[in-house]
């Protein structure tokens, strides 16, 4: 019983942390990338499935940086800025939380 309670506690804390990262990522997207990409957060997150977002954000977001720098050349400087490295992982958490097949819809319309 004690192990079950501990497992449930760990699961609940993990879900809270993931949600917090997604919320931070949403804020980063809206503040830094929305104007560069010309789309709201809902449309952005729905561009890929959860597994596609996971692939794009692997290896320090290398795939994401490559794809979105090519699609939005004016965003390349922001995406490749070393100060954005950790922030891009938060954007990835946001994108994965609200990917097209996630069943979740962000409130950032």
Secondary structure, DSSP 8 states (H G I E B T S, - for coil): -HHHHHHHHHHHHHHHHHHHHHHHHHHHIIIIIHHHHTS-HHHHHTTS-HHHHHHHHHHHHHHHHHHHHHH-GGGHHHHH-GGGHHHHHHHHHHHHHT-TTSS---TT-
